[in-house]
Amino acid sequence: MRVQLNYKLYKDIGGRMLPEKSENITILDIDTSEDENLDRLVDIKLAEKLGRPLGSFKITKVITL
């Protein structure tokens, strides 16, 4: 399944997670045969692509292509 994601990155500043002002967009190919929980798969695949931990971004929109 191919999805387009809109997301915000968060930066750790002084122990607080503050969002960046801009929103980012990316397209991912998700293999849904691995797991039935699409939200979890999308979070994991985006974290892998960005090379960042799960708590450092927030997905604001998911569009199936």
Helices and strands as residue ranges (DSSP letters): E 2-13, E 16-19, E 24-29, H 38-50, G 54-56, E 57-64
